[in-house]
Amino acid sequence: MYNIVFPDLEVKNDTLENVLSSKNFNVIYFYPKDNTPGCSIQAKEFTELINDFEELNVGVIGVSKDDEQSHKKFIKNKGINFPLLSDKDFELHKKYGAYGEKSIFGKKYMGTMRSVFLVNSKGDIIKSYINIKATGSGKKVLDFIKNM
């Protein structure tokens, strides 16, 4: 069970499998932190492309370690139109390989690696992008889907 915050700002407990099974494919993207510059750019891009994804019966789910209250604010502040999942213990991050060693100013630490995954309705990974740039990540995966 994960806490998933939907754009209507209700917090719902659901299994990720239930959310994934409602679409042919899903884009699951992992980002470091709500309301930060890069993460806001990425969320805006996915928000702007959501109709294109939905026409292809593809859902979009954002995942970060932030809690449900932070997700609610992020959704409201940025007009996000897809669900955000809270993964405080990095369980899902680790399962998908979106958690690992990072470095800033020579200092190493463990954290979220900005990543995008295309998964089928069973949760099988079809395509992955690890350490992807925030700008253009939505378009990149959308183009891949269109060319499948």
N, C-alpha and C positions, 0 to 999 in steps of 0.2 A: 504494500500500500504506500502510495506517495501522496503528498499534499499537492494538488494541482489547482492553480488559480486560473480561472477562466476570465475572459474579458468582461463578463458581466459582473466581475468582482466578487462572486461567491466562491468561497473555498469549498472544494469538494474532495472527499477522500475517494479515490478510485485506484484501480490497478492500472499500471501503464499498459498492460496487455489489452484492457477494455478500450482505452483511448486509441491504441494503435490499430485494433481490429476494425475500427469504423471507417478506415480509408484503405485504398489499395497499397499506398506507400505513405510513409511519413518522413519528414525531415526532422531530425532531432539535433538541435545545435546546443552546444555547451559554451557558456560565456562566463567570464570571471565575476562580474559584479553589476548589479542593477544601477542605473542612473549614472554611469561613468561614460566618458566621451566615446570610446570605441564600441562599447556595448550598446549605447544609444544609437549609434550609426547603424550597427548591425540589425538591431530590432526595427529601426525605421525602414530599412531596406526590405526585410521580410514582411513587414506590415504593408508596404507599398506593392509587394508582389503577391500578396495572399490570394487575390482573385485568380491570378495565373496558376498558382499551385492548386487551388480548389477546382478549376476547370479540368485539371488532370487527375482529380480525385486524390490529391496529395495533401496531407495535413502538415502543419508546422507546430513544433513544440520546442520552446526554449527551456534550458535547464541551467540553474546555477545553485550555489550553496546558500543563497539568500533565503530568508524565511518568507512566509506567506504575506506578512504585512509589507515587507519591502517590495514583493512582487506586485501587490495591489497598487502601491504608489507608482511603481515603474509603468504598469499598464495604464494608469490614469494619466500620468505626466507625459507619456510618449504616444498615447493613443494606440497601443498595441492591440491587435485583433486576433490573437491566437493564445493558447494557454501557455503558462509558465509553470514549471515544476520545481519544487524545492527539494534539493538533495544535500541536506546539511552534513551528512556523514560521508559524502562523496561515493556512496555505494554504486550508484548508476554511472558516475564519472569513471570509476575504476573498471566497471564491467565493460564499458565501451572503449576504454583506453584514453580517456580525455583528462586524466589526472596523472601528473608526473613532475619531474624535476624541471624547474624553470630558473632563470638567472636574470637579475637586474643589478646593474652597476657592479658586476662581478660576484654578487652575493647569490648563492644558490638556495632555493627553497622549493617546497612541494606546493602545487596548486593546480588550478584549472588550466588546461591547454585549450585555447579556443579551437573548437573542432565542430565539424558538421558531418552528420551521417544520414544516409538515405537507407531506410529500412522498409522491409515489406510488412504485411499485416501480421505476420508471425514473429516479427522482431528480428529477422535475419538481416544482417548488414549487407547491402547491395554495393554501396560506395562509401568511402570515408575520406575526409579531408582533415588531417591533424595539423595543428598550428597554422590554421588558415588566417589570413588577414580579415579584419572585420568588414572593410569596404569591399564590396563585390562578391561576398560569400553567397548571398542569396541567389544572385544572378548566375553564379557559377554552377550551383547545384540544379537550378531550374533549367539551364541550358543542357546539362547532362541528362536530365529526365526527358526533355523534349527529343533528344537524340537517341534514346534507348530503343 
